[in-house]
Amino acid sequence: MSEPLQLLLEQLDVARQQRHTLTYRQLLDVLPLPAPGMQHLARLLEQLGEHDARQGWPLRSALVVSQAGSNLPRSGFFQHLAEAGIIGMPGDETAARHWHEQELLRVFTFSYPGGA
C-alpha cells in the first residue's frame, strides 16, 4: 500500500471515529502527493470508493467534502460514482445532500475490517 493511501486511510479513520468530515484542503495539506495534488487526491478517493463499494461497505470517500460551504463532496465525486455504477446521479443538490447524509451515517456506524 502506498504511503499517501495509508495516510489517507488513517485520516479518514480518525474522522470517522470522531464523526466529522474532512475537506479536500485539509487532506492536501497533510498527504505527500505529487503535483497536481488535487488530481492525485481525487484518484485515491475514487479508488477507495470503488474498493468500498466492491466490498459492500459504506463509502469512506464520502467523508471528504468541499470547503466551499456546501459541505458536500465535489460534483466529480458524484459523477465518478454514477459512471462506475455505484450510485445513481443525484438530480439536484437536495438529492445529493440527502444521499450524502445517509452515507455519512452508514460510514460513522460501520466497523471497517483492520480499523482503516
N, C-alpha and C positions, 0 to 999 in steps of 0.2 A: 504494500500500500504506500502511495506517495506521501511525502511529508505534508504537502498542502491538504490532501484529502484527510489524513489523520487529524490534523489541526482543525479542519472544518468540522469533522465529526465530534471532536472534543468540545468545540464552541457550541455546536447545536445541542449536544447532550446537556451542557450546563444550562443553556437557555430553556430547554425542555423541562429540566428538573425544577427550575425557578419559575416556570410557567410564564415566560415572556418571549418576545420576538427579538430578532437582531436586524439591523439594517445592512444593506449591501455595503455601505460605507464602513460600518464597524468591522465587517469581515475583511474588507480590502485593507484596512489599517493593521490587521494582525496576521493575515496569511501571507506567506512568502510566494507571491505569484509573479511570474514574468509579465512584462507589458505586452499587450494591453490587459491589465488586471481584471477589468470588469468582464471581458470576454472569457477569460480563464475561469473566473468565479462562476459565471453563468453556465459554462460547460460542466464544471464539477457539480453544480446544483442539478442540472439536467440529468447527469449520470446517476446521481444519488436518487432523484425522483423515480427514474426508471427502475433502479435496483429495488427500492422500497415497494414499488407497485408490483414488480415480479414476485416479491415475497408475500404480497398481500398485506403489507404493513401500511400504516398511515405515513404520509409523505413528510419527512423531516425538512425537506427543502421549503415547505410552507412556512417554516419559522423565519424565513428571511423576507423582509419587507422593504419597501421604498421609504426613504426618509422624506419624501415629497409631501407627506401629510395624509395620504390615503390609508396608510398602514396596511396596504396590500402589497403582495409581490408585484413586480413589473409585469406589464402586459405580455411580454415574451415568455414568462413563466407559464401563463395560462395557454398561450399559443402552442408552446412546445408540448405540454401535457395533452392538449387536444390532438395535435398532429401525431403523437405517439399512441393515441387511442386510450389514454389513461383516464381522461375526463372528457365530458362534452364542453365545448367552448361556451363560457358564460355569455349570455346575451347582452348584459349591461353590468355596470358597477355594482348594482344591488345584488344581482345574482352571483357575481364574483365574491362580494363581501360575505354573502350567506354561505357559499361553499367554503370559503377560507375560514370563517368562524367555526364551522363544523369540523373541518380538517384539523384545526388547531386543538380543539377539544379531544379529538382522537389521538393526536400526537402527544399531548400532555398526559394522557392516561395510559398510554401504551408502554409496555416494558420491552425495549429492544434487546434482542439477544446480545450478550457481550457488553452491555452497558453503553454502546455507542451506535 
